[in-house]
Amino acid sequence: HNDESELLFPVALFEWEENVSYTQFEGLIKALLEREPNVKSVRLASPTNEGDEGRDLVIEWMISNERVLSENTPPISLIKVVGQCKSSGKSVGKNKVLDIRDTLETHNSQGYFLAVSSQLTAPMTQKLEELKSKGIWTEWWNRDDIEIRLSKNIDILPSFPKVVKAKHKIKFVEK
């Protein structure tokens, strides 16, 4: 269905809700991550209304080892990644994402993933790039990255009406 969707609806324009539902945004990111080729598993850390100690998602991600390969170093490793989701109408800055290193240490994780419903500020992007350069596996998605993935997985849109909709009317067949 996804291949057909890409062929039939090559450029999907999206309309984001003004007040994105945080719960549905987390669900959307979880659903998109589950379709990523290198993601082995994704779980919600806790219900939205409970304290999550800095993590929304617990992700197992397969990554390529960039070190010199040997008999003791496999080419691919499975790492535990802390995932955070931030739904905001404004750019997300460092003041919204605190103590990444402490969060990773608290949850015994080797990587960090951030998804935002808008954009990242330049200082936040620099912070994430700095973590990556210091050997902490880091990945982030902003609205554009999410839309690219949505255009390839358009069938999940009806499940998240309080986050984003397709501007063009697309008819989905219920199972």
N, C-alpha and C positions, 0 to 999 in steps of 0.2 A: 504493500500500500504506500509505503514511503517513497519508493522509486516512482510509482505512478503519480503521486502527489507532486514530486519534484518536476516531473515532465509536464503535467497538466497545469500546474500553478507555479511556474518558474520564479516569479518575483512576487513574493507575498508581502504586502504592506500591512503593518500591524498598527493597531490602535490600543494604546495603554490606558488603563483606568487612571483617573486622576489620583484617587486614593487606593493604591494597590493593597489588596488583602495580604497581610503578612503570612498568614497560614497557607493561603493558596500559592503565594510566591515561593515559599519553602517547598511545597508540593511540586510546583512546576520545575524547580531546579533539580529536585530529587528525580523526577521523571526524565528530564533531559540527561542527567548524569547516568542513569541506568541504561541509556542508549549509547553512551560513549564507549568506544571499542576497548579502551584500556581500564575501564572501571569494572572491578569485580563485584563489589556490593556497595549499597548505600542504605543507611538507616537514619531515621530521625532520632536525634539524641534524646528528646523528651517532648511532651506536648508543649505547644507554643506558650501557654500561660504559666508554665513552670520555669524555674531558673535552670539555665542550661550550662552555666559556668563557661560561657564564651564559645560554645559550639552548638550549632543547629543540626549538623549532619556528621555522621561518622562514615568515612569512605575508605574502602580498600582499593588502591589504585596500583596498577602495574606500570612500572617506570623502567626505562632503559638505563642501565648503568653506564655512566660516562667515564668511569675509571678504566684503567688498563685491565683488560679481561685476562683472567687466569683460570686455572682449574678450580680455585676457591671462590672466584667471583662470577656468578652467573650473569648472562647478558641482560636479564630482566629480573627485577625485584618487586615484591608486593609490599607496599608501605601503607601504614595507617595515616589517614589525612583528616585533619579537623576542617570541617566546612562551616562557613558563616554566610548567612544571607541577610542582605540589607535592602529593604524596600523603602525608597525615598524619592520624592519628586525633585530633590536637589542633589547635586554632586556629593558623593560620600568621601569624607576626609578622614584624616588620622584621628580626629576626636571621636569618631564613631566606631573605630576599630582599635581597641586598646590592648596592650600587652600580648602581642601575638606569640612571642617566645615563651612567656609564662603559660599561656594557654596550651601550647604544644607540649611543654614539660609536664603540666598538670595531667594531661590526657595521654602521656607517653606516645606522642605522635611524631612522625618523621616529616610530615608535610602540612601545608596550609592551602586552603581553597577559599576564595571569596567571590560571591555573586552579588551584584548590585542591580537594581531595577533602573538605575539612571547611569551616571558616569562616575569615575573616580577623579578626585582632584589630583593635580600634578604632584603635590607632596606625598599623597597616598600611593600613587604609582611608583614614585621614587623609593618609598619604604619597601614595597613589595619587591622591586628590582634589587634593592640592597640585600634583603633576606635571601633572595635567589643566588646572588653573587657570593654570599657567605655559606653556601652549601645547604640551605634549607629549601627543600622542594616546594615550589610555590606556583600556583595557577590562579588566574582571576578572569571572571567574565563580567563585562558591562552590558548595557542594553543591546548594543550592536552585536556582541558575541552571542547573546541569548537569541536574538532575532535570526541570526545565521542558522543556529541549531533548530529553531522553531520552523524555519522554512523547509528544513529537511525532515521534520517530524510533525507536520501540521495536524496530524490526526489526534494529537493530545490536546489541542486548543480547547475543545468543548469542556474539558474537565476543569479549566481554570478561568471561568468567565469574569472573575473579580480581579484579574491581573491584566490580561491582554486578549484582544480579539483580532481576527483578520478583517481588513477593511472590505475585501471582496466577499461576497456571499459564497460560502462553500458548503455544499450539502454533505453531511456525514450520514452514513448508514448505521443505524443502531444494530448491535449484535443480538 
